Amino acid sequence: RTRFTGPAGTVATYTGLFDPVRDLFARTPEAVAAGLKKSHFSYLDRNGRCPGCEGAGYRTVSLDFLSDVHIPCEQCGGNRYRPEVLACRFREKNIREVLNMTVDEAALFCAGFRNIVSRLEILQASGLGYLEAGQPLETLSGGESRRLELAAELMKPAKGHTLYLIAEPFSGLHPDDFGRLQILFEKLAAQGHEIRVADPGTM
């Protein structure tokens, strides 16, 4: 799926977590004093991202007969952001440190902010609590990607009937999490959607 490719896409951006997290940092005293806006806390924005790597966190070295090699950016140390952005702290953490947290860690750290925690709780219910908020989507397995898609759908307001055709949703899933995924299916069904689990071998 094209939406699961590219270094810019992360768990946080895909699920909409990135926006409310950036809101938190834009309201910190350091950000207000420095005149930093919400856009500065995106590594996609030229005003907030490291100019050396343009927010990628690394530079790519091409080797003639081998795969390209990614080397951490010397200017930002792989942090993606300008120093003035990383100087802004919410609960003693900068935005890069928050994005490096797992979903489980972030749920505890962001306690009290329901617009953030509610999304994290759905990810936890999907058995994805171990993923980092800023983890690139291209690093996810097929099973993780499918569960992330389901979780993201549950985060959206219900918009009528939708048919979900899901191939091997339990692939790569720990048996302890089977019940969690079943609960997600039941929640989607309760919103008026239809879920069909397909075997790729029969499609």
C-alpha positions in Angstrom: 0.0 0.0 0.0 1.4 3.4 -1.0 0.4 5.0 2.3 2.8 2.7 4.1 5.8 3.9 2.2 8.2 6.8 2.5 10.3 8.0 5.5 7.8 10.9 6.3 5.0 8.5 7.2 5.0 7.4 10.8 2.5 5.8 13.3 1.9 9.3 14.7 1.2 10.9 11.3 -1.0 8.0 10.0 -3.2 8.0 13.1 -3.5 11.7 13.4 -1.6 11.8 16.7 1.0 14.1 15.3 -1.4 17.1 15.2 -2.5 17.2 18.9 1.1 16.5 20.0 2.3 19.5 18.0 -0.4 21.6 19.6 1.0 20.7 23.0 4.5 21.9 22.1 3.3 25.0 20.4 1.7 26.1 23.7 4.8 25.6 25.8 6.4 28.7 27.3 9.6 28.2 25.3 7.7 28.0 22.0 5.6 31.1 22.8 8.7 33.1 23.8 10.5 32.1 20.6 7.5 32.7 18.4 7.3 29.1 17.3 4.0 27.9 15.8 2.5 24.5 15.5 4.0 24.1 12.0 7.6 24.5 13.5 7.1 21.1 15.3 6.7 19.2 12.0 9.9 17.8 10.5 8.2 18.4 7.1 8.1 22.2 7.6 11.2 24.1 6.5 11.0 26.4 9.5 11.2 23.6 12.0 13.2 20.8 10.3 16.9 20.4 10.3 18.3 22.2 7.2 21.1 19.7 6.9 18.9 16.6 6.2 15.6 18.4 5.5 13.9 16.6 8.3 14.9 13.1 7.3 17.3 12.6 10.2 19.9 11.0 7.9 21.7 11.4 4.7 21.9 8.8 2.1 25.2 7.5 0.7 24.9 5.7 -2.7 27.2 2.7 -3.2 27.7 1.6 -6.8 27.1 -2.1 -6.4 25.5 -2.3 -2.9 22.3 -0.9 -1.3 22.3 2.7 -0.3 23.5 3.4 3.3 21.7 5.8 5.6 24.0 7.8 7.9 22.7 9.9 10.8 22.7 13.6 10.0 25.8 15.3 11.4 23.9 18.5 12.0 21.0 17.3 14.0 22.3 13.9 15.2 19.3 12.2 13.6 16.8 14.3 15.5 15.2 15.8 12.4 14.6 19.3 14.1 16.3 22.6 14.5 17.9 23.2 18.0 15.3 25.9 18.9 12.5 23.4 18.3 14.1 20.7 20.5 14.6 23.3 23.2 10.9 23.4 23.8 9.8 20.9 26.4 6.5 19.5 27.5 6.7 17.7 30.8 10.5 17.8 30.5 10.5 16.1 27.1 11.1 17.6 23.7 9.1 16.5 20.7 11.7 14.1 19.4 11.8 12.3 22.7 8.0 12.0 22.7 8.0 10.6 19.2 10.6 8.0 20.3 8.2 6.8 23.0 6.3 3.6 22.5 2.5 3.8 22.4 2.3 2.4 25.9 4.8 4.9 27.2 3.1 7.8 25.4 -0.3 6.8 26.9 1.1 7.3 30.4 3.1 10.4 29.5 0.1 12.2 27.9 -2.3 11.3 30.7 -5.0 14.0 31.0 -5.1 14.8 27.3 -8.1 12.8 26.1 -7.8 13.7 22.5 -4.3 12.0 22.4 -4.9 9.2 24.9 -8.1 8.0 23.3 -6.1 7.3 20.1 -3.3 5.6 21.9 -5.8 3.4 23.7 -7.1 2.1 20.4 -3.6 1.3 19.3 -3.0 -0.5 22.6 -6.3 -2.5 22.0 -4.9 -3.4 18.6 -1.8 -5.0 20.2 0.4 -2.3 18.9 1.5 -0.7 22.2 5.1 -1.7 21.6 5.4 0.5 18.4 7.1 3.9 18.7 4.9 6.9 17.9 7.5 8.1 15.4 8.2 4.7 13.9 8.3 4.8 10.1 5.4 3.0 8.5 7.8 1.3 6.0 9.3 -0.7 8.9 6.0 -2.3 9.9 5.2 -5.9 9.0 2.1 -6.8 7.0 0.2 -7.8 10.1 1.1 -4.6 11.9 0.1 -2.5 8.9 -3.3 -4.2 8.7 -3.9 -3.7 12.5 -2.8 -0.1 12.2 -5.3 0.5 9.4 -8.1 -1.0 11.5 -7.1 1.2 14.5 -7.0 4.3 12.3 -10.5 3.6 11.0 -11.8 3.3 14.6 -10.4 6.7 15.3 -12.6 8.3 12.6 -16.2 9.4 13.2 -18.6 6.8 11.9 -19.7 7.7 8.3 -22.2 5.0 7.4 -21.7 1.5 6.1 -18.3 0.3 4.9 -17.2 -3.1 3.8 -13.7 -4.1 5.1 -12.1 -7.0 3.3 -9.1 -8.1 5.5 -6.5 -10.6 4.4 -4.8 -12.6 7.2 -5.4 -10.1 10.1 -3.9 -12.5 12.6 -0.6 -12.8 10.7 2.4 -12.1 13.0 0.1 -11.5 15.9 0.8 -13.0 19.3 -2.0 -15.4 20.4 -2.6 -13.2 23.5 -3.7 -10.4 21.2 -6.2 -12.4 19.2 -9.0 -11.4 21.5 -7.9 -7.7 21.2 -8.3 -7.8 17.5 -11.6 -9.5 17.8 -12.8 -6.6 19.9 -11.7 -4.2 17.2 -13.8 -6.1 14.7 -16.8 -6.0 17.0 -16.4 -2.2 17.5 -16.3 -1.6 13.7 -19.4 -3.8 13.4 -21.1 -1.8 16.1 -20.5 1.3 14.0 -22.5 -0.2 11.2 -19.6 -1.6 9.2 -19.2 -5.1 7.7 -15.9 -7.1 8.2 -15.0 -10.0 6.0 -11.8 -11.9 6.7 -10.3 -13.3 3.5 -7.7 -16.0 2.8 -5.4 -14.7 0.1 -5.1 -18.2 -1.4 -8.8 -18.1 -2.3 -8.9 -14.5 -3.7 
